[in-house]
Amino acid sequence: MKKSILFLFASSLVFLFSCSSPDKSKALTAEFKVKITAEGPLFTGANTLQGLLSNLPDSLKKILGENISPESVELSKLVLMTDTGNLDFISDMKIQAVSETQDMTDLGIINPIPKGSQSVELKLAGEQANLNELLFDKGATLVADANFNQNISGNVELTCKLEFQIIK
């Protein structure tokens, strides 16, 4: 009798956990490009680029409908790109997101950036604690901390491609 009660209890726990996790086989993918900029002159060493994520909540709602919940969105890929030349003037970069209501959240890092690259995929942060809330906050901003290898007299504009996995 004890064994059957234990088996029933263990089976119930497995059932509860399997019902509570999202079904990733029904996931949609959404991709967004965000321009990040820094105004020159910029000098060798640490520099910060920024870009607004302000249109992201409305874009996600257009794709998924108004009933999308913040818990159902995960960052699955983060790519840094340039439209002109290559990224050789940057040795490494860390990209984060922040808003008026949410703390800074790490998104990804790349160190070093391979020479001659026009596009690089960043390693995603292991924990993105408040990313879901950030995505639906109209004041969200991308912040990229980059180490430059050289002085640059003008502005720098790069593109971040963010790919999200959305579980309905």
Helices and strands as residue ranges (DSSP letters): H 2-20, G 24-26, E 27-38, E 45-52, H 56-64, G 70-72, E 73-81, E 90-98, E 105-110, E 119-121, E 123-124, H 131-135, E 141-148, E 156-167
